[in-house]
Amino acid sequence: MQDTTSKEAPLYQKHIPIYTRSFKGRFRTFKTTVLVLAFAVYFVLPWLPWQRHSAASQAVLFDLVSRRFFIFDLVVYPQDIFWLSMVLFMAATLLFFVTGLVGRAWCGYFCFQTLWSDAFMLIEHWIQGERPARMRLRKQPWNTEKILKVGGSHALMMLISFWTGFTFIAYFAYAPDLTAQFFTGQAAEVAYFTVFILAVSAYIANGIAREQVCIFMCPYARFQSVMYEQDTLAVSYDTRRGEGVAGRIATHEGLRSREERLAKGHGDCIDCGFCVQVCPTGIDIRNGLQYQCISCGLCIDACNNIMDSVGFPRGLIRYDSERNLNSEHPDKPHLKWKRLKVIGYVVPLGIMFCVLGWNIAMHSSSEVAVLQVRQPLYVELADETIRNRYQVHIVNKTEQDQVYSVKVRGIPESALDLGALSEIKVRAGKSLLVSAKVGLDEHTAKKTRQFEFVIKSQAADAKEIVRKVDFTAPHDHEHEQEHD
């Protein structure tokens, strides 16, 4: 018989609107500073001019046509994918390292979702007013005021979302030309499609979903707990101080001073609820550590302001570790990085940083590959000369045209034949395929197994690039057939 008294849990949690309250404090100031810097970097970089000879004069440009990424004076080619791999490994390790020290600080201050959501909430504060005004606006019927305020704030969010998408594609083309083409309908279809998808995604994620992205969609919120330790600093509520013996209670006659509250067993928390009202994910930090907390520290600012107003010490809500909060005599919160797990992040991070820095500093301005033509392996000429053919592929990775010399080492220099090429000139950022022939007399060919191609740019500081190759003679070919 089915139990009709039990209620089935809903499949989806109903969305409860969050109306954040504004507060001043060092964490709010830090968040705003990061927001301004991040927006300045993202939106300004594509418009920053940078003198180039072989591409558009743009500081940061991802040129997919020529398969080159320009980051100021650094030019990245597909062959340098190792750099991207190292950067991704370093980013992941840095994220784990920071989480081990200060919890979800990335989520609270630097995550793209946090930054754009924070900007959109500031727009609501600016147009619709403070928390009580926005709550009243939501309840009132649709009229001119509500249409102007709600519509105006969402229109501005959509504009920022659109410009976010457009700025993204501006990294892949010369921004001034792209802007003219885009708004005159002459840009490629993929540009309009990309901007549309990114604009809609940004508006939905940051203007509508907001905290639901952090709570339900972001995987980091789910696996962060494996990186927490008892010494990890996280936004925490001091339960012993805040609750006391008799629990938290609002101030009223006879419970205004700290002495009066302590005498009756009550803690310092006056149950104002401001820590909940400033939280962008709508949680109550007094319920303990929760995966929804993004460690933004706004509840610390709110609580400190309230503690100042009632004359109580600051720090009821603070960054602190579980070990320190549970100790009999808590110390002043501080970073404890001398831990096995944290050091386990620092060591590989330092190694990868050094390897990447060394690799970038020592990277060659030219890329050379020499391949032997295998069909046929060799040719016997009428004068008994044995000839092998090779393809020399030279990539000029500089911003200037370069002239290269191609020589051989280990065999007579006269054996090299480059045809009618008087000089090998490769334009900036381009590559060139050179056909080379090497002919040796029968006696020399019998004792030659390998030799070297030596390629060098005529630039003043250029270094020789040496590539060792095989030389195939008739006796080598016969030996291979017998072995097969």
Secondary structure, 3 states (H helix, E strand, C coil): CCCCCCCCCCCCCCCCCCCCCCCCCHHHHHHHHHHHHHHHHHHHHHHCECCCCCCCCECEEEECCCCEEEECCEEECHHHHHHHHHHHHHHHHHHHHHHHHHCCHHHHHHCHHHHHHHHHHHHHHHHHCCHHHHHHHHHCCCCHHHHHHHHHHHHHHHHHHHHHHHHHHHCCCCHHHHHHHHHCCCCCHHHHHHHHHHHHHHHHHHHHHCHHHHHHHCCHHHHHHHHCCCCCCEEEECHHHHHECCECCCCCCCCCCHHHHHHCCECCCCCCCHHHHCCCCCCCHHHCCCCCCCCCCHHHHHHHHHHHHHCCCCCCEEEECHHHHHCCCCCCCCCCCCCHHHHHHHHHHHHHHHHHHHHHHCCCCEEEEEEECCCCCCEECCCCCEEEEEEEEEEECCCCCEEEEEEEECCCHHHEECCCCCCEEECCCCEEEEEEEEEECHHHHHHCCEEEEEEEECCCCCCCEEEEEECCCHHHHHHHHHHC
